Amino acid sequence: MKPATVRDLRGDFPKIEAWLAGGGKILITRHSKLIAKPSAANHAATPLPPLPDFEARLNKTWGDRFFTREKVEEMHAVLRLSRVLAAQTTATGGRRTLDIFQVATAVHLGTRRFLTFDARQQALATHAGLEVPG
């Protein structure tokens, strides 16, 4: 058996892992006292579970419904506006993705007022030209 310290584990784990994978055995010590005797794991015993039927899930959720071309174009417009808002404000204000999507959607829909209790979202909405009461 090969001795290894906790420092060895932290500093050179790939080497110790390779030793174990090759069938080697080690003793892990801390301050010259034995704390563990690890061994290689047997990975061949448990097969992976089968993947779910994603197509069946999709059909169960959406059925034969689909988005019209106009709805898809509206979604793309909101995404384009979101990219612009993110590029203008994220580096300086640390904006969150959902905040950006919500403000971009409000701008796209033509709203004038935006209600939120979140200070970062208020700043983003104000930057986008929305009136934020309060």
Steps between C-alpha positions, in 0.01 A plus 500: 500500500617844411478779760345833400441809708207738489741746336569243226125467439458874465809560292522194275162329496517383134811295578335334803177442306695327221680285758164390648346438156792271418421284800744660740418553864590802710492607861403862563667662797478833677781594737636145466171347619292271277162657413379294198560194280317569170462243224392516136124500444324237292315699232384210282228382740232767443369571148362843415121539506327535162440848364145634526284520188552871425275496195210360704554770762503767230177370348335474844591862579434667165288255298444638153528865608766717344607864495392719210763683297387828660552364853844371409593841354381670821718264705799579278434874540501466880824299485665762278393777739625289793841473339517877457398564863749241624783651296419850627457422869635165617868594527424796726192380687515122527160436343320166532369319194134490604507869593628579151232282335221656708606857427556422129154345481343808662679729253400279205135503610506880517433539871591832661504399868691214658428382854765316702638492851847399381752786493713350220193439286381857571832636374479284188141608428592866547795457263261347243279812521221355711339697781554325832278638780627517849 
